[in-house]
Amino acid sequence: MGFDKGGSMACHYYYPACPEPELTMGASKHTDPYCLQDQIGGLQVFHQNQWVDVHPIAGSLIINIGDFLQVMSNCKLKSVYHGVVSSHVGPRISTACLSYGTTTDSARICGPLKELISEEKPPVYRDFLVTEYMGKFLSLGLDDCSFLDHFKL
């Protein structure tokens, strides 16, 4: 797919300690290409129609399966809807990372790996340009549907 060339973008999120966390909303439900969290906690994943706390373990690294891996694996791996709740403890820091083609390489394509497609398991997503995904990623709000819905067959 050529993700070894090109660039990457890291979005760093800073959540200060909140005196009244029950009155605030950290980050609402969304998916990311990749996401890392610190040891403070606050990360929640949407699992079996409910929000579940992801408790950090000292010395560990939490990595969410991201949108590109979901597409390339033809849904064998799932991008995780997640959000962040505010806390009295803080600050909380997390990082979402995205690898993408160079801005001059508008032909970089993402799609299901051909080895994972068959008559029994047809592609779930169409091939798309990484710049198409980035356009959706940068233009949609977090409460909108998954960015991947735009590329389903």
Contacts in CASP RR format, 6 or more apart in sequence:
PFRMAT RR
TARGET T0000
AUTHOR 0000-0000-0000
METHOD contacts of the structure
MODEL  1
MGFDKGGSMACHYYYPACPEPELTMGASKHTDPYCLQDQIGGLQVFHQNQ
WVDVHPIAGSLIINIGDFLQVMSNCKLKSVYHGVVSSHVGPRISTACLSY
GTTTDSARICGPLKELISEEKPPVYRDFLVTEYMGKFLSLGLDDCSFLDH
FKL
1 72 0 8 1.000
1 108 0 8 1.000
1 109 0 8 1.000
1 110 0 8 1.000
1 111 0 8 1.000
2 101 0 8 1.000
2 108 0 8 1.000
3 68 0 8 1.000
3 99 0 8 1.000
3 100 0 8 1.000
3 101 0 8 1.000
5 101 0 8 1.000
5 102 0 8 1.000
5 105 0 8 1.000
6 99 0 8 1.000
6 100 0 8 1.000
6 101 0 8 1.000
6 102 0 8 1.000
6 105 0 8 1.000
6 108 0 8 1.000
7 99 0 8 1.000
7 100 0 8 1.000
7 101 0 8 1.000
7 102 0 8 1.000
8 97 0 8 1.000
8 98 0 8 1.000
8 99 0 8 1.000
8 100 0 8 1.000
9 97 0 8 1.000
9 98 0 8 1.000
9 100 0 8 1.000
10 95 0 8 1.000
10 96 0 8 1.000
10 97 0 8 1.000
10 98 0 8 1.000
11 95 0 8 1.000
11 96 0 8 1.000
11 97 0 8 1.000
11 98 0 8 1.000
12 93 0 8 1.000
12 94 0 8 1.000
12 95 0 8 1.000
13 27 0 8 1.000
13 84 0 8 1.000
13 92 0 8 1.000
13 93 0 8 1.000
13 94 0 8 1.000
13 95 0 8 1.000
13 96 0 8 1.000
14 91 0 8 1.000
14 92 0 8 1.000
14 93 0 8 1.000
15 26 0 8 1.000
15 84 0 8 1.000
15 86 0 8 1.000
15 87 0 8 1.000
15 90 0 8 1.000
15 91 0 8 1.000
15 92 0 8 1.000
15 93 0 8 1.000
15 94 0 8 1.000
16 90 0 8 1.000
16 91 0 8 1.000
17 87 0 8 1.000
17 88 0 8 1.000
17 89 0 8 1.000
17 90 0 8 1.000
17 91 0 8 1.000
18 24 0 8 1.000
18 86 0 8 1.000
18 87 0 8 1.000
18 88 0 8 1.000
19 88 0 8 1.000
21 85 0 8 1.000
21 86 0 8 1.000
21 87 0 8 1.000
21 88 0 8 1.000
24 86 0 8 1.000
25 85 0 8 1.000
25 86 0 8 1.000
26 83 0 8 1.000
26 84 0 8 1.000
26 85 0 8 1.000
26 86 0 8 1.000
27 83 0 8 1.000
27 84 0 8 1.000
27 142 0 8 1.000
28 83 0 8 1.000
28 142 0 8 1.000
28 143 0 8 1.000
29 46 0 8 1.000
29 81 0 8 1.000
29 82 0 8 1.000
29 83 0 8 1.000
29 142 0 8 1.000
29 143 0 8 1.000
30 81 0 8 1.000
30 82 0 8 1.000
30 83 0 8 1.000
30 141 0 8 1.000
30 142 0 8 1.000
30 143 0 8 1.000
31 64 0 8 1.000
31 66 0 8 1.000
31 67 0 8 1.000
31 79 0 8 1.000
31 80 0 8 1.000
31 81 0 8 1.000
31 82 0 8 1.000
31 146 0 8 1.000
31 147 0 8 1.000
31 148 0 8 1.000
32 64 0 8 1.000
32 66 0 8 1.000
32 67 0 8 1.000
32 79 0 8 1.000
32 82 0 8 1.000
32 96 0 8 1.000
32 98 0 8 1.000
33 66 0 8 1.000
33 67 0 8 1.000
33 68 0 8 1.000
33 96 0 8 1.000
33 97 0 8 1.000
33 98 0 8 1.000
33 99 0 8 1.000
33 137 0 8 1.000
34 63 0 8 1.000
34 64 0 8 1.000
34 66 0 8 1.000
34 96 0 8 1.000
34 97 0 8 1.000
34 98 0 8 1.000
34 99 0 8 1.000
35 62 0 8 1.000
35 63 0 8 1.000
35 64 0 8 1.000
35 66 0 8 1.000
35 82 0 8 1.000
35 94 0 8 1.000
35 95 0 8 1.000
35 96 0 8 1.000
35 97 0 8 1.000
36 61 0 8 1.000
36 62 0 8 1.000
36 63 0 8 1.000
36 94 0 8 1.000
36 95 0 8 1.000
36 96 0 8 1.000
36 97 0 8 1.000
37 43 0 8 1.000
37 54 0 8 1.000
37 56 0 8 1.000
37 62 0 8 1.000
37 92 0 8 1.000
37 94 0 8 1.000
38 56 0 8 1.000
38 92 0 8 1.000
38 93 0 8 1.000
38 94 0 8 1.000
39 56 0 8 1.000
39 58 0 8 1.000
39 59 0 8 1.000
40 56 0 8 1.000
40 87 0 8 1.000
40 89 0 8 1.000
40 90 0 8 1.000
40 91 0 8 1.000
40 92 0 8 1.000
40 93 0 8 1.000
41 53 0 8 1.000
41 54 0 8 1.000
41 55 0 8 1.000
41 56 0 8 1.000
41 87 0 8 1.000
41 89 0 8 1.000
41 92 0 8 1.000
42 53 0 8 1.000
42 54 0 8 1.000
42 84 0 8 1.000
42 85 0 8 1.000
42 87 0 8 1.000
42 92 0 8 1.000
43 53 0 8 1.000
43 54 0 8 1.000
43 56 0 8 1.000
43 62 0 8 1.000
43 82 0 8 1.000
43 83 0 8 1.000
43 84 0 8 1.000
43 94 0 8 1.000
44 51 0 8 1.000
44 52 0 8 1.000
44 53 0 8 1.000
44 54 0 8 1.000
44 82 0 8 1.000
44 83 0 8 1.000
44 84 0 8 1.000
44 85 0 8 1.000
45 51 0 8 1.000
45 52 0 8 1.000
45 54 0 8 1.000
45 64 0 8 1.000
45 80 0 8 1.000
45 81 0 8 1.000
45 82 0 8 1.000
45 83 0 8 1.000
46 52 0 8 1.000
46 80 0 8 1.000
46 81 0 8 1.000
46 82 0 8 1.000
46 83 0 8 1.000
51 83 0 8 1.000
54 62 0 8 1.000
54 82 0 8 1.000
56 62 0 8 1.000
64 79 0 8 1.000
64 80 0 8 1.000
64 82 0 8 1.000
65 77 0 8 1.000
65 78 0 8 1.000
65 79 0 8 1.000
65 80 0 8 1.000
66 77 0 8 1.000
66 79 0 8 1.000
66 80 0 8 1.000
67 79 0 8 1.000
67 133 0 8 1.000
67 146 0 8 1.000
67 147 0 8 1.000
67 148 0 8 1.000
68 99 0 8 1.000
68 110 0 8 1.000
68 133 0 8 1.000
69 77 0 8 1.000
69 79 0 8 1.000
70 77 0 8 1.000
70 78 0 8 1.000
70 79 0 8 1.000
70 148 0 8 1.000
71 110 0 8 1.000
71 111 0 8 1.000
71 112 0 8 1.000
71 124 0 8 1.000
71 125 0 8 1.000
71 148 0 8 1.000
71 151 0 8 1.000
72 110 0 8 1.000
72 111 0 8 1.000
72 112 0 8 1.000
72 113 0 8 1.000
72 116 0 8 1.000
73 112 0 8 1.000
73 113 0 8 1.000
73 116 0 8 1.000
74 112 0 8 1.000
74 113 0 8 1.000
74 116 0 8 1.000
74 117 0 8 1.000
74 121 0 8 1.000
74 123 0 8 1.000
74 124 0 8 1.000
74 125 0 8 1.000
75 124 0 8 1.000
76 116 0 8 1.000
79 146 0 8 1.000
79 148 0 8 1.000
81 146 0 8 1.000
84 92 0 8 1.000
84 94 0 8 1.000
98 134 0 8 1.000
98 137 0 8 1.000
100 108 0 8 1.000
100 130 0 8 1.000
100 131 0 8 1.000
100 134 0 8 1.000
101 108 0 8 1.000
101 130 0 8 1.000
102 108 0 8 1.000
106 129 0 8 1.000
106 131 0 8 1.000
107 129 0 8 1.000
108 129 0 8 1.000
108 130 0 8 1.000
108 131 0 8 1.000
109 127 0 8 1.000
109 128 0 8 1.000
109 129 0 8 1.000
109 130 0 8 1.000
110 127 0 8 1.000
110 128 0 8 1.000
110 129 0 8 1.000
110 130 0 8 1.000
110 133 0 8 1.000
111 123 0 8 1.000
111 125 0 8 1.000
111 126 0 8 1.000
111 127 0 8 1.000
111 128 0 8 1.000
112 123 0 8 1.000
112 124 0 8 1.000
112 125 0 8 1.000
112 127 0 8 1.000
117 123 0 8 1.000
122 153 0 8 1.000
123 153 0 8 1.000
124 152 0 8 1.000
124 153 0 8 1.000
125 148 0 8 1.000
125 151 0 8 1.000
125 152 0 8 1.000
125 153 0 8 1.000
126 151 0 8 1.000
126 152 0 8 1.000
126 153 0 8 1.000
128 151 0 8 1.000
132 150 0 8 1.000
132 151 0 8 1.000
133 147 0 8 1.000
133 151 0 8 1.000
136 147 0 8 1.000
136 150 0 8 1.000
137 147 0 8 1.000
140 147 0 8 1.000
END
